[in-house]
Amino acid sequence: MQKFRLMTGLAIGALIAGLTFQASSALAKEPIKLPQQFESRKSWNVGMETNSPPMEYEDIKSGKLTGFNVELVEAISAKLGLELKLQTMDVPSMSPALDSGRIDMIGSHFNDIPGRHRKLTFVDYLATGPVFYTTKENAAIYKEPAQLCGKALGAPEHTTYFRLIKEWGEKNCPADSQPVILGTKGLPDTQLQIRQGRLIAGAIGAEKINYWAEDPKNIFAAIGKPFYKQLYGFAFTRENAELRDAVKAALDQLASEGEYKRIIEKYKLSEQMLPEITIDKGED
């Protein structure tokens, strides 16, 4: 009798598992509703940066744009049934391009913060956070962020990192030993100034630290752990919320199928994977 009950329980469990699998498969195959304009033209334009590995960058050998965001947007495009047309540009140009209609979505790593919600809306797909970094030689001296108080620090002035370094200093450094914060023109400029000694350290997204660690030519190292938590989100105009919802639905399907996790693991971003895809959940 006990054996019969055990087998019955296993059979019921298998049936439930089978039904769950069928439901998940059905969800994954369910067509996603697109705004009419995209149903008609069958393509979309996505803005991408070209020099931010591992998120998006040009492969030296092929000259093609590659990286985590590129692969994820390609997978989203396949789910939506849209031809992907990548428009390469620098980060400061992306919001104006979105406003003008040149692009339909910002596909580069773009911070979801409340200050941007007045004009933009986001599908959040990855956790991130700024980490202090410097040359490997300097990292042997500056082993903890607290040692950066009173030092010259920098970050690209168009990023939130510039503001967050200032806030970090106000919170963690004595009033008479605040860091001197310099805005740079971009990541290459920040790195150049660190190499020249004009800056002791900069701030960079956590995802770049793992990428740099695997490059034998890399000369930079992290100082401590991320000092703030943020979210990366694909950005849309508020008027294009219907497309935003379609992209979220595509990402939900990719997550249920395991493709989201596969791409994340390929680029060694497992620590930054979100438990669920969200909308406009970024914080200051």
N, C-alpha and C positions, 0 to 999 in steps of 0.2 A: 504494500500500500504506500509506504514512504517513497519507494522507488518510482511508483506511478505518479505520485504527486510531484516529485522532483522533475520527472520528464515532462509533465504537464506544464510546470512552471517554466521550464526551459523553452518549451514550444511556444508558450504565450509570449515570453521575452523575445524569441526570435521573430514572432509575428509582428510585435510592436516595433522592433528594430527595423524589420522590413518595410513596414508602413512609414516609419520615420524617414528611412532612406528614400522611399518613393516620393514622399512629400518634399524632401530637400531637393531631389532631382527635378521634380516638377517646378519648384520655385526657381531653380537655377536656369531652367529652360523657358520660363515665362517671359514673353516679349515685354520690353520696356517701352512705355509710352514716351514719345518725343514731342517737343513743340512742333507745330505744323511746319514752320520754316525749315527745320532740319529734316523732317520727313520728306520735304520736297527736294531739297538740294543734296541730301545724302552725303554731306561732308561738314567738317567743322574746322575752325582755325584755333590753334592752341599756342600760346606764347611760351617760349622756353629760353632759358639762359644757356650759354655754351661752355662755361668754365667753372662749374661747381661740382666736381666729382665728390662722392659717388652718385649724386642726385641727377645731374645732367651735364654732359661734357662731350667734346668731340674726340672720337677715337683716333689716335695718332696714325695708326696703320691704314684704316679704311676711310678716315675723314668723315665718318657718319656720326650723328648725334646718338649717344647711348647713355645708359645710367638707370637708376632706380625709377625716377619719375617718367622717363621715356618709356620704359617697358610697361609701367603701370598704366600710363595713358594709352599706349597701344592696345593693352588688354581691355581697357574701358571702351575704346573706339570699336573694337570687335564686338563687344557686348551690345553696343548701341547701333551697330550696323552702319557706322559712319566712316567715311574716308578721312584719315587724319592728315591735316596739313599743318606742319609745325612752322611757326613763325619765330625765328631767332631774334632776340633783342636783349638789352641789358635790363636789370631789374627796375631802375627808375622809369623806364619807358613803358612798363607793362600796364600800370593803371590807366595812363592816358590812352593806350592802345585798346584797352577794354572799353573805356568810355566812348571812344570813337567808333567802335564796332569792327576795328581791324582784326581783333581776336575775340573769340567767344568765351575763352576760359584762360586764366593764368595757370599754366601747368608746371611752372618752376616751384621750388620750395619757397613758400610765401607764408609768413606768420599770420595766423588768425588771431587778431587782437580786437577788443571792443572798439577801440578808436577808429577802426576801419569799417565797422558795421553800419555806419550811416549810409555809406555808398556801396559797400560790398557785402556779399554773403558767401560763406565758405562751406565746403565739404571737408571735414577734418579727417586726415588719413594716416598721420604719423606723429608721434611724440618727439620732441626735440628739446634743446636747451643749450645755452651758451656755456662754453668751457674756455678758461684762460689757456693760452698756449704761448710758447716761446721757442727759441732754439734749444737743441738738446744740451748745448753747453750751459745756457742760462738755466735750464730746468734742473741741473745739478746744484744750482745755487738757490733758486726760488722753488722750493718744494711744496709750499702751501700758499694758497691765495692770499692769506693775511700778510705775507711778505711783500705783496705788491702795493701795499699802502704807501702813498707818497711817491710812487713811481709813475713814469710816463706810459700810459696805456692807450690803445687805439682800436678802432673798428670802423668799417665803412659807415659814413655818416648817414646813408640812406636806410640803414638797417636798424632794427630795434635794439641790437647789441650795444650800439652807441649809448642809448638811453639807459640800458640795464647796467652797464658798467658804472655809470654815474650813481645810480640807485644803490648798487652793491657797495660802492665806496662810502656813501652816506650812512649806510647801515652797519658796515663792518670796520671802518677805519676811524681813528681819532680825528677830531675836527681840525687839528693842526697837521694832519698827515693824510689829507685827501689825495687820491691819485690825480695826476694831470692827464686829462682825457683829450685825445686828438682825433678828429674825424679824418678818415682817409677816403680815397677815391674808389676803393674796392679792395678785394682780397689780395690781388698781386701787390698793390701799393702798401697795404698793411704789412705783408711779409717782407717787402723790400725795406721798409723802415725798421722792422725788427732786426733784420740782418745788418743794417747800417748802424744800429744802436740808438737810433732816435726814439724808438719805442722799446720798452722792456718786454712787453707782452701785448697780445691782442685777444680777441674773443671770437670763437668760431662755433658753429653747430656741432653737437656731439657726434653726428654721423661722420664727420670728416676725420675725426681722430682715429677711428678704426681703419679707415681707408689709408691714411698716411702711414700707419704702423706697418702696413704690408709693402710699402714702397721703399726699396733699399736706398734710393736716392734722397729720401725725405730727411730734412734736417730739423724738423719741428717736433715738439712733444707737449703733451698736456700738463697743466698744473692743476692738480686736484680733479674734482668731479664737476658736473654741470652745476652752476650756481643759481639756476632758475629753470622752471619747467614751462615749455611752450608747446603749441600745436602747429604743425604745418597743415595748410588747407588749400585745396584747389579753389580759386576765387572767381566769382561771377558778379555781374551787376545785379542790383536788387530787382531790376525789371526782368532779369533772366532767371528767376527762381525756378521756373519749370524745368529748365535745362539742368540746373543744380540738382533738383530732385531725381532726374533721370540718371545723372552721374552717381549719385548716392546709391540708387537702386542697382546700378551696374557693379559698384564696389561691394555692395552687400552680397551679390551673387558670386563675385570673385572670392570673397571671404568664405562663403559657404562651401565653395568648391575646393578650397585650399590653395588657389592660385595666388591670392594676396600674400599668404604666408610664404609660399615658394619664392616669390620675387624678393620679399623682405630677407629671407635667409640667404639668397644668392648674394645680396649686397651687404650681408653681415649687420643687419639692422634689427635683429630680434629683440634687443632690449628696448627698442623704440616702437614696437608694434602696439597698436591700440586694441583693446578688447572688443570694441565696436566702432563702426564708422558713425560720426556725428555731424551735426550741422551747427555752426556758429557757437562752439563751446570754448573757444579760446579765451584766455584771461590776460589781463595786464600784468 
